[in-house]
Amino acid sequence: MLLSVAATVVTFTAHAQEKALAKISAIRQKGDMVTVAVTSAKEFYMGNNKHILHIGNHHFDLYDQENTESGGLLRFYVPATDFKQLATGTPVYLSYGELAVEEGLSIEDMCKQNFCPCWSVGKLNKNMLK
């Protein structure tokens, strides 16, 4: 008995997905804590890692997250004493997981690359604090 098997080869083309734009949308103080809200038109990834907010050489990873049909929201909680030390105009970045800055690259350079899990979210504007 002779069996004949036909095989179909299917190929897929993968295209690099553009990273969603993220920005600081609000800064609020309640008691000893300042909340820095980062929003995006796309949902933020939820997985086994954590998001980290980088403001200058300070890193904040206490946050909560909401994803809705209209996008994503991360609320980072920054101690007010730490927030007071931050300067207006300081570049702000968001990463998914710890960032190991590659030699010869700045965090800004890394965030411009699509494969790197980080985003530039603008510059800190302390006048947004309410």
Secondary structure by P-SEA (a helix, b strand, c coil): cbbbbbbbbbbbbbcccccccccccbbbbcccbbbbbbbbccccccccbbbbbbccccccccccccccccbbbbbbbbcaaaaaacccccbbbbbcccccccccccaaaaaacccccccccccccccccc
